[in-house]
């Protein structure tokens, strides 16, 4: 088995780390940002009277409370 010289080992380490960062970007960061944009678009499109369902399964209709749209009229 041959051992790599110092320069070759640093180059190998650099490419390994670069590959890991690229994989991290495409597998975690990019899909998360895409989902955040989708969620923000959904929230901004809510109007008074729209039916909403919470994570817990509670169903309600949108209404304004002060300046903010919130879910009210729970069932």
Secondary structure, 3 states (H helix, E strand, C coil): CCCCCHHHHHHHHHHHHHHHHHHHHHHHHHHHHHHHHHHHHHHHCCCCCCEEECCCCCEEEEEEECCEEEEECCC
